[in-house]
Amino acid sequence: MKRPIIHFLKTTASSARDLAPIALVITFFQLFILQQPIPNMGEMITGSILVVVGLTFFVYGLEMGLFPIGESMAFAFAHKGSVFWLLCFAFCLGFGTTVAEPALIAVSQKAAKIAAQGGVIETTELAIKQYAQGLKFTVAFSVGIAAVIGVLRILKGWPIQWIIIGGYVLVVAMSIIAPEEIIGIAYDSGGVTTSTITVPLMTALGIGLASSIKGRNPMLDGFGLIALASLTPIIFVMAYGMLY
């Protein structure tokens, strides 16, 4: 019983230590550069404590649940020997985790509203909703494809650098012909997909799969899924903008 409590307290201390530089930067610039008192000090302290507690529970939950289940399922599919079902699982995992990403939901909704204000789409509620959903599901589909490519790379032993280089060459080429209004959204979509839900599960999938396949090195082959998950949304969202 004592060991989980000690581990939880260590996680709390680590979360507080990680957030300390942010607090110091804000305090320094507020007091010494702007030379103004920090507004709503009580609320800021309370909010900071809640952030530390929330981050602690989040990290603790990842260690207890998401990482182990991702690795165990990767082991199980590798031992089952069915490439088809492994690729299906990888696609569904990438798609499902991305749809649930809070950052992607927020960006897609904001992008739809700005598109309506800029005259790119109609200013009706239906048009805004359809644009936001289309953007969200396009990104989710692209991350599912990224997961499939990443799993195939681990199975075949393909070098990650050539895949990434080829992908960004395609990104540059598409940036030349894609509508200007979609380019910024596309680049941002690559960032918001790799957030709180997608990263731990995709990482666990890659490491678990590389660890369970003979001849694969988890350090060399287990990582790279997140890079692919950041790359493919840029390509797919620009294609979405060109078609839309």
Salt bridges, closest charged atoms under 4 A:
GLU63 OE1 - HIS7 NE2 2.64
